[in-house]
C-alpha cells in the first residue's frame, strides 16, 4: 500500500516561535488521502493533541510535489526529509 506525506499548518497558539511571522507545521504520512487524514486529525483519531487542537489547514504547497511511497518506513523517512525542507525555509515544527 502506498503512503503519502502531508503537511498541516498549525495555529499560532500551538506555541512560541522564533519568528511569529512563520507558522508551525506538522508533517505526517498516511495511506489515506491528505484531506481524509486531516479530517481524522480534526476528530482526534490517532492524532497528537497539538494537531487536534491547533490544526488550521493542509499545506499542499509544501507536499504536493512528493510522490506516494510504498510502505510506511519509506513514507516515514520521506516525511522526515520533507520536514527538513519547511524548516530550512523558516517554518517551525513543534517539539522538533
Secondary structure, 3 states (H helix, E strand, C coil): CEEEEEEEEECHHHCCCCCCCCCEEEEEEECCCHHHHHHHHHHCCCCCHHHHHHEEEECHHHCCCCCCEECHHHHHHHHHHHHHHHHHCCCECCCC
